[in-house]
């Protein structure tokens, strides 16, 4: 075993909600749970008992729980959790109604607003009343084309209180990207904004709103709030009303509709870079129970915490963040570039707001290191106790950077799951050490494993990340997939009856997890499987390399590894740098990992949530079409990979 970078003290362990639950279960069920490994094993072996106990211990607010925990427990898919339960998601997030801050809202224009739990409840009451007046009923869809502001939180909670289904994307989506999503689900109401700011540049969305409102014929109301300008305009938009006018009513109480556990809450979307985005439907009860577990047990969040995640409303981490209200926590919402008006903006905000749990992407942490930022020396981060990272694999070097330059007494939790489950398969653990390059643990109540091509479990070897037993946050299904064929094909075609997530992973001797990249992006030179994350980690050690993207190019009867690099401004890829890249990769991996071609590009295409799109680049290189380029933040970057002469020899 390697040496840990961080180890919680015994006193810290015993103060956690996770430890308290272990003690409760040990005493109640005559079992010895003396560490996380034993607790995880018990939670998977006693799946129904674990989730039933967690329902009770987490204080789920419900009209009824029912006697049945899991119906058809051996069906994957097809299992039903708490089939007799009646609850309301919003009631659980609005349980706290005092004057303590619920939302701290800020943006790159340095505007700041504070909304208490009591005020949030009142605003939700008003919006829910107006939505009902607009004909919104349980099961109807309400769409949000919204920045990460209080309006999105209020709108989602108002929808959930009625039993309507909330679906959102950020205002940087183009017209076709929005239509590919909302056009499929036919929303009754659109909540939207007049524009947004990115990197200091104001971007007006009015013309897009006109197009969207004309293209989606199911809309009977468009509600526009001001975010860019002092006053939003409804010009040219049928059935449009201004937010402040829409909320101008006398409602003071929220009417919480009691609904089944598996009533739809959210529709989230796959990236849509390989076809029309899949509309993934998530349940209210499954999302609530899973997020309560991940927040309270895996992150130890309570009502004194200030929780931040750098996200947009088009990424599932927004949905994850908002659930922090169910713990009574204060949420920090930030909209804009994480490096505008300067590279320290988020760390300055962390000091000002007293953030205790700071969530971001692996790319952002790597960019902070490249910028030479030293947040722990530049700012008072004494309240900060945990950093969460997701979006891609966090490199070993980024682990070192966090403990060297941000804080040496932090829980650094690299987490992994996704839109598909609106939660995590692997994540943090406040009673376990942090090891360099590893996700700390597999989630409680999640039968997560790594399998080989024949479905056999692997330890210390790379394989397919799977979950072999049902879990509450499995999707209800896909929208417009009545027989479930597309849903089954997406997750259960590799191993029948087992969820295959599409990640290439490894369980470590410390019982942690390493994600080596997406399975569909795995390289296969000479029949040897290589995870792209293994290469990225080495390449980005090289001074001057900002980021990289790797594909397998079909070449002769085999596949050769091609590496594209984006370099620091003023840096040129010469033969000396190519040699350094090759030496670094060879010295720290294997000769098979060394790319046959290394090519400099000005930009690397990525999705709107910041993930690089290896498959799209691979398609361009092989002359295949890339569908739905509106799903990309910078689709013009794909042109840089078309007909490159270096790839012809």
HULINCOR-V629998 format. One line per field, one symbol per residue. phi: phi as a letter, one per 40 degrees, with the letter a starting at -180 (. if undefined). psi: psi as a letter, one per 40 degrees, with the letter a starting at -180 (. if undefined). burial: 1 if it has 24 or more other C-alpha atoms within 12 Angstrom, else 0. A space follows every 10 residues. Layout:
phi: ???
psi: ???
burial: ???
This chain:
phi: .ccccabccc cccccccccc cdcccdccbf bcbbacdccc cccccbdccd ccccdcccgd cacabgccca cfcccbchcb cfcccbabdc cccbccbccc ccbbbaaccg caabbccccc dcccdcccdc ccccgcbdgc cbbbbbccbc cccdcccccc ccgcbcabac ccccdccccc cccccfccbb cabciabbfg bcbcbdcccd cccccbcccb abbbbcbcbc bcbbdgbcfc acdcccccac cbbcccccbc dcccbbbbbc cgcbiddccc cbcccccccc cdccccccbf cbcbcbbbbc abcbbccccc cccdcccgcc bbbbbhccbb caccdccccc cccgcbbbba bccccccccc cgcbdcccbc bcccbabbba gacccdccdd cdccbbicbb cbbcbaaidd bfabcbacac bbcbbdgbcc acccgbccab bcccgccbbg bcaccbbcbc accddcibcf bccgcccccc bbccbdgbcb cgbcaaccdc gcbbcbhccc bccbcggccb cccccddccc ccchccaaab bbccagcbbb cbbbbbbddg cbcbcccdcc cccccccbba dcccccbbbc bcabcacccg ccbccccccc ccgbcbcfcc cccbdccccc bcfcccccb
psi: iihidihiid dddeeidddd ddddddddef ihgeiddddd dddddfdddd dddddddefh hidididhdh hfeehhieih hfeeihihdd ddefdhfaei hdhhhiaeef ihihhidddd dddddddddd dddeehihei hhihgiigid dddddddddd ddeihhhiii eehidddddd cdddegidih hiieaihhfe hhhheddddd dddddgeehe hhhhihddid hiiehehifi iiddddegie heihhhhhii dfhhdihiii deeeahhhhh hiiddddddd ddddddddef haeeihhhhh iieeiedddd ddeddeeeih hhhhhahefh eieedddddd ddefhdhhia iddddddddd efigddddih fdeheihiha dihhiddddd ddddediefi hhhhihbidd efaidiaihe eiihiheihd iiiiehghih iaeeehiihe iiahhiheii ideiidaiif gdeedddddd eeddhhehhh eeihihhide eaihheiide ehifhfehhh hdddddddde dhhdhdiihh ihhhhbeahi hhhhhhiihe hihadddddd dddddddebi ddehidhhhh idihiiieee higddddddd defiihifee eidgddddde ehfhddee.
burial: 0000110100 0010011111 1110100000 0011111011 1111011101 1111100101 1100100011 0000011111 1111111111 1111111001 1111111110 0001111111 1111111111 1101011111 1111111111 1111111111 1111111111 1111111111 1111111111 1111111100 0000110111 0111010111 1111111100 0111001111 1110011000 0011111111 1111111111 1111011111 1111111111 1111111111 1110111111 1111111111 1111111111 1111111110 0011111111 1011111111 1111111111 0011110010 1111111111 1111111111 1110111111 1111111111 1111111111 1111111111 1111111111 1100001100 1111111111 1111111110 0000001101 1100101111 1111111101 1111111111 1111100011 1111111111 1111111111 1110000011 1111111000 0010001101 1101100010 0111111111 1111111111 1111111111 1000011111 1111101111 110000100
